[in-house]
Amino acid sequence: MKSNHILRTAVAACFGTMAAGAFAAVTVGGTTPVRVAKELPSTTTTLVNAANVLDLQVTMPAGAGATGTNPVFVKLALTNGAKFAGTPIMNCDRLTGAFGATSLTGGGTFPSVVQNGGAGFSTVTFVITGDALGQDTTFSSSATCTAAGIDLTISGLTDIAVSATVEFTNGLLQASANANGSYVTFVDSFSATFSAGVTGLVVDATSGSDNFVPTSNLTQGTGVLGYLSFNRGGSAANSSTMGTSMSLANALDSASVTISGPAIAALKNSSSAGVYLTTDAGCATVVAAGHGFFDSTAATSVTFATATTAQVSAGFYVCGVVTAANTVVIGTGQITGQFGGTGVTGVTINFGAAGNLQNVSQNGSTKNAYFINASSSIAKTSVIRIVNTGGNSGTIRATAYLVGDNGAADGTAVGNANSTIGTLTANQSISLTSAQLEALLGYTPASGTVKYRVVFSAGLANFEVLNFTRDVGSGSISLSQSQTN
């Protein structure tokens, strides 16, 4: 197990290396908070203010005056359990003295006094009674005061906001000005990248749906399923002030890659390395072993846990192989990738959701039954007749979607996608009632008034769908949709 000492050092060092140019101070009410990596060790309780990254700048009300009898009060308040680890000091600039001369231009130690709060508290109140020479002073239109020397104690990685209240005398009246905004936000330093394969994979349904169309992949049997990597990149690379010097190798102890999708079942059963990971876009070199060497496997997924952290950060091409002798139907649909693993001791890493890789499609023909009545309807049900008008045999598959009547969510997929309806030889046909179709789809309508659409696909040169409506009372049947889709 790797030590997380390196991680702690990198986090602390990053404050110093990043803050000076990026954050002289956080302006209360501004839009640029300090960003801190969520991959901090769980034992972290203090954020150290190296290079002024946690300094807080307050824009002062123009014309506000500080005198011995009418001081200016500046109150800072932190949220979500954050506290000041020590008592900060306050510096101000662009102040006009009692005789019209500008004092402390460019910043200087202002004679502010901490009235209450500070170390161990979530609030601190500064009292300003005059300039460094003891003179009365007035803040100019661009005056700011900055609280420095701020270290924070935290209780968990919860975002911290800050508010500033300035109380002063305006003529004879007491006045105040307020500002608030984000102060510290915790972000994921690492993220996953997913992309589709170089070419789309098409299943050759006209020859049994157990091979790819040769022109859609690299060879007769090998196709690129996609590309994925996990590292600091994209928005994550620019989102962290603390932690940008932390490498994945220092944060991650072990990694895994899971590839899922309908086509995986056929690829696993087709060859000894039906699914594998490689750094070669041509799928030539196996990096992680294929079938028979998966760390875990399910009906439509495989998981690799033998990839190294360096390989995961560099990225993989995911390759799939089917042999010429394959007899397992290749399912169509989306193939996804998912990273997993464990951080080093005390470090938690968010791997995010699965990402889309290849969307495997199919040649052949597709038809729609646009409006089907639920089998439980007390008024009308449906009868579907599918006719193979082509010269070859092929398997009919179906996917159902709700029709937006009676408050239903229009277009919502229901039942099992790509459900097998049957295999038709040349010129053969099949008839299905609503009840038979729903059983094949694995779908039970919520009520008798539900309507749904079914998309039929087949590895056939052509086929037709005839959609009939049956009156429950009389038993009469009428054609409800044109024969040609």
C-alpha positions, 0 to 999 in steps of 0.5 A: 500500500502506498503512503499518503505522505506524498499526497499531503506534501503535494497538497501543501506545496501546491498552495505555494506554487499556485496561489501567488499568481492565481489568487492574491486574495479572495474578494468577498462577493466575488466569483472566484473561490479557492478550489481545493481537491476533494482527494485530500486525505480524510484526516485533513482538518486544516487548510494552510494559507501559503502564499496568501491564497486564503486571504480575504479582500473586502471592498470598503464603502466609499466615504466611510470614515474611521476616527477614534470616536466613530470607528469602522467595524469589519466582520467576517463570518464563515459557514459550514463549520469552518473556523479560523485556526489563528487570529488574522490581521487586516491590511488596508489601502487607498485611504485619505488622511485628515489633511487630504494626504493619501496614507498607506497607498498600496497597502500597509499594516493598518491599526485595526484591532480584533474586537472578538472572534478569531482563533477557534471561531467562525467569525472575527470582527476588526475595529478600525479607528484611524490611519497608521499615524493616528489620524482620522481617515476616509476610504476612497472609492477604490479602497479595500481591506484584506484579512491576511494570515488566515488558516482554516480548520474544517470538518469534512469537505463541505464548501465554505462561504464567507460574508463581510459586514462593514459598519460605519458612521455616515454623517450622523447616521449609522450605516452598513454594507454587506457582501457574501459569496463562495470562499472555498469549494471542493472539486474533483481533481480527476475525471474520465474521458470517453469517446467512440471508436474510430468507426461505427460497428454494424452487425451483419443481421442479413447473415445471422447477426453473429458477425460485424459487417466487414467494412464497419470494423478493422478486420472481419472480426475485430472492431474498436469499441471506444477509447477511455482514460482517467486522469487530470484533464478537461475542466478538472485540470483547471478547477483545483488550486490545491492538488494540481501537483498531485499525480494520479499515481500518488492518489490511486492505489488500484484501478479497474475498468468495466466494459458493458453493453448488449454486444459484450455477451457475444464477444466474450463467447466468441474468442479467448480474448473477445474483449481487451484493452490496448494502447494501440488504435489498431487493436494490435497489442493486448494490454489487459488479458481477455476472456478467461482472464477477467477479474469479474464477468457478468452477462453483458459486461467484463471487468479488468482490474489488472491495469496499472495506474499509469495505463489508466491515466494514459488511456485505453482503446477497447477492442472487441473480437468475434470469430468467423465461427461465432454463433452467438447473436451480437446485441445492438445498443450502447457500449459503456465504460466505467472506471473504479478502484480505491485511493491510497489510505485516507483518500477517496476518489470519485470515478464518476458515472459510466460513459458512452463508447460505441453504439453498435447498430445493425444492417437489415430493415426496420419497421414501426407499429406506431400505435398498439393498445394494451392487452388489458384494455376493455375496449380495443386491443391490437393484433400485429402480423409480420411478413418476411417479404425478403429471400433470406431468413432472419430474426425479428427483434423489437423495442417498445416506447410509450405513446404520450396519451393519458398523461404517459411520458411520451417516448419512454422505453418500456420492456426489454430492448431488442427483445427477440420476437421470432425467426422468419424464413423466406415469405413466412409470417407471424401474428401476435396479439397485444398479450403475446407481444407484451410477453415477448417484450417483458412489459406489463402496461400500467393500465388498460388505457396505455398505448405504446409504439414498437420498433421492429428490426430484422436482418432481412432484405425487407419485411412488412408490419400490418397493425390491426385493431380488435374490438373487444366487444364484437371481436371485429378486426380492422386495419389501423396502419398502412402496410408499408412503413 
